[in-house]
Amino acid sequence: MKAGIVGATGYGGIELLRLLNNHPQITSITLYSSSQAGEKFEDIYPQFQGEQTHILQDLVPDMMKEDLDVIFLATPAGVSSQLTPKLQGGHAKIIDLSGDLRIKDASLYEQWYNKGAAPNEVLEKAVYGLPEWNKERIQDADVIANPGCFPTAALLGLGPLVKEGLVKADSIIVDAKSGVSGAGKNPNPLTHFAHAQENFQIYKVNRHQHIPEIEQQLSEWYSDIDPVTFSTHLVPMTRGIMATIYVQLNKNLTEDELRNTFERYYTTEPFVRVREEGSFPCTKDVYGSNYCDIGLTIDTRTKRVTIVSVIDNLLKGAASQAVQNMNLIFQYEEKTGLSPLPVYP
Ligand SMILES: NC(=O)c1ccc[n+]([C@@H]2O[C@H](COP(=O)([O-])OP(=O)(O)OC[C@H]3O[C@@H](n4cnc5c(N)ncnc54)[C@H](OP(=O)(O)O)[C@@H]3O)[C@@H](O)[C@H]2O)c1
């Protein structure tokens, strides 16, 4: 199968190349660049030197959509809203890692991203690619909106309780932390080493662009859900996300009942691991893997549930989740090419 990666020189694109390179169904990978076409990828990233070399290509949508079987868009917000209409309607399936196709309401996208939205007909076709919750629709999709990194951690942590209607609608607080690779390869004042190292900083308070994405999915599960409080913090580590989630239940549950609710949804899911009572995951438990690890407990004094959900932002939060979606679309076993256990320490 022939794959193309647009934005291959970015952090998400690099991880896609690494994963697709080890995927048994992929026979060729073409890398595209908007700024470095003609250059050899392995000259820019010598750590990728191996049996194959890749010359970065110019984007030619008319050719790409017929020659390729699957196209990954690992580009900044505002690119795939323009590019997807040109890539649609051919042979290739499209998997977009950016936020451009995730929000169904175009005006909401424009409000939170401060950019023009994709055409409505593209938004209508795009299927939200959270495999644990949307498998059947993903299998039939031509265009996938791969979820954001924070939403992946938050939604996998919240899904079972919200879907079961067990959460007080106005009680959800998601306190999330991310490593600096979440901001992509170009440094900025927030992610500059001298600022970020030995520092811990909250950012985009009440205005992070992942808020509408989280609320959109929560209200699909439970239509009366209220807006959520969602905070993001930058942690001086390269990769990893921890979402610590607090919710108030609308009925009393024991620890066993709480855990059983999660296990009902996730025991058959290969990439979600729910911890035993008293055990909570840390980001290194999923580093370099497609896993989402979840720990949870009830505080009997406050009646509040604490859920801890961790992922690798570049993998389950981006590239490996995109490959998981590709596997579902092409009816390969869901774990194909995604078997590595986490890297530790
Ligand atoms: N980093 C994460 O943890 C993470 C997690 C989930 C989702 N995402 C999303 O995934 C997307 C990629 O993120 P990233 O971290 O890989 O970003 P990145 O490191 O900044 O890379 C983005 C790449 O996009 C290419 N690009 C820039 N402008 C372009 C244009 N006008 N047309 C085509 N390509 C263009 C650039 O490559 P060329 O200059 O070579 O074209 C660049 O290397 C973003 O939308 C991000 O929000 C990222």
The ligand as an SDF file (V2000), in Angstrom:
LIG
                    3D

 48 52  0  0  0  0  0  0  0  0999 V2000
    2.9250   17.7090   18.2950 N   0  0  0  0  0  0  0  0  0  0  0  0
    1.9250   17.0230   18.8340 C   0  0  0  0  0  0  0  0  0  0  0  0
    2.0480   16.4350   19.9310 O   0  0  0  0  0  0  0  0  0  0  0  0
    0.6080   16.9170   18.1210 C   0  0  0  0  0  0  0  0  0  0  0  0
   -0.3710   16.0600   18.6390 C   0  0  0  0  0  0  0  0  0  0  0  0
   -1.6120   15.9580   17.9950 C   0  0  0  0  0  0  0  0  0  0  0  0
   -1.8640   16.7140   16.8710 C   0  0  0  0  0  0  0  0  0  0  0  0
   -0.9200   17.5650   16.4090 N   0  0  0  0  0  0  0  0  0  0  0  0
   -1.2460   18.3530   15.2310 C   0  0  0  0  0  0  0  0  0  0  0  0
   -0.5770   17.7780   14.1200 O   0  0  0  0  0  0  0  0  0  0  0  0
   -0.1800   18.7920   13.2020 C   0  0  0  0  0  0  0  0  0  0  0  0
    1.3420   18.7000   13.0170 C   0  0  0  0  0  0  0  0  0  0  0  0
    1.9460   18.9180   14.3010 O   0  0  0  0  0  0  0  0  0  0  0  0
    3.5140   18.8510   14.4820 P   0  0  0  0  0  0  0  0  0  0  0  0
    3.7630   18.8890   15.9290 O   0  0  0  0  0  0  0  0  0  0  0  0
    4.0950   17.7850   13.6390 O   0  0  0  0  0  0  0  0  0  0  0  0
    3.9350   20.2770   13.8570 O   0  0  0  0  0  0  0  0  0  0  0  0
    5.3500   20.7290   13.3090 P   0  0  0  0  0  0  0  0  0  0  0  0
    6.4360   19.9980   13.9880 O   0  0  0  0  0  0  0  0  0  0  0  0
    5.3450   22.2200   13.3980 O   0  0  0  0  0  0  0  0  0  0  0  0
    5.3230   20.2910   11.7780 O   0  0  0  0  0  0  0  0  0  0  0  0
    4.3740   20.7430   10.8690 C   0  0  0  0  0  0  0  0  0  0  0  0
    4.9180   20.5610    9.4510 C   0  0  0  0  0  0  0  0  0  0  0  0
    3.9400   21.0600    8.5410 O   0  0  0  0  0  0  0  0  0  0  0  0
    4.5930   21.5330    7.3730 C   0  0  0  0  0  0  0  0  0  0  0  0
    3.9040   22.7500    6.8850 N   0  0  0  0  0  0  0  0  0  0  0  0
    3.9390   23.9820    7.4190 C   0  0  0  0  0  0  0  0  0  0  0  0
    3.1770   24.8270    6.6700 N   0  0  0  0  0  0  0  0  0  0  0  0
    2.6980   24.0970    5.6550 C   0  0  0  0  0  0  0  0  0  0  0  0
    1.8630   24.3960    4.5470 C   0  0  0  0  0  0  0  0  0  0  0  0
    1.3900   25.6390    4.3500 N   0  0  0  0  0  0  0  0  0  0  0  0
    1.5450   23.4100    3.6790 N   0  0  0  0  0  0  0  0  0  0  0  0
    2.0240   22.1580    3.8640 C   0  0  0  0  0  0  0  0  0  0  0  0
    2.8220   21.8160    4.8980 N   0  0  0  0  0  0  0  0  0  0  0  0
    3.1530   22.7810    5.7810 C   0  0  0  0  0  0  0  0  0  0  0  0
    6.0170   21.8580    7.7800 C   0  0  0  0  0  0  0  0  0  0  0  0
    6.8540   21.0890    6.9540 O   0  0  0  0  0  0  0  0  0  0  0  0
    7.4180   21.6720    5.5720 P   0  0  0  0  0  0  0  0  0  0  0  0
    7.9090   23.0690    5.8450 O   0  0  0  0  0  0  0  0  0  0  0  0
    8.5000   20.7120    5.2570 O   0  0  0  0  0  0  0  0  0  0  0  0
    6.2460   21.6190    4.6430 O   0  0  0  0  0  0  0  0  0  0  0  0
    6.1760   21.3590    9.1860 C   0  0  0  0  0  0  0  0  0  0  0  0
    7.3080   20.5310    9.3410 O   0  0  0  0  0  0  0  0  0  0  0  0
   -0.6190   20.1200   13.8380 C   0  0  0  0  0  0  0  0  0  0  0  0
   -1.8270   20.5270   13.2930 O   0  0  0  0  0  0  0  0  0  0  0  0
   -0.7760   19.7840   15.3170 C   0  0  0  0  0  0  0  0  0  0  0  0
   -1.7320   20.5960   15.9590 O   0  0  0  0  0  0  0  0  0  0  0  0
    0.3170   17.6580   16.9830 C   0  0  0  0  0  0  0  0  0  0  0  0
  1  2  1  0
  2  3  2  0
  2  4  1  0
  4  5  1  0
  4 48  2  0
  5  6  2  0
  6  7  1  0
  7  8  2  0
  8  9  1  0
  8 48  1  0
  9 10  1  0
  9 46  1  0
 10 11  1  0
 11 12  1  0
 11 44  1  0
 12 13  1  0
 13 14  1  0
 14 15  2  0
 14 16  1  0
 14 17  1  0
 17 18  1  0
 18 19  2  0
 18 20  1  0
 18 21  1  0
 21 22  1  0
 22 23  1  0
 23 24  1  0
 23 42  1  0
 24 25  1  0
 25 26  1  0
 25 36  1  0
 26 27  1  0
 26 35  1  0
 27 28  2  0
 28 29  1  0
 29 30  1  0
 29 35  2  0
 30 31  1  0
 30 32  2  0
 32 33  1  0
 33 34  2  0
 34 35  1  0
 36 37  1  0
 36 42  1  0
 37 38  1  0
 38 39  2  0
 38 40  1  0
 38 41  1  0
 42 43  1  0
 44 45  1  0
 44 46  1  0
 46 47  1  0
M  CHG  2   8   1  16  -1
M  END
$$$$
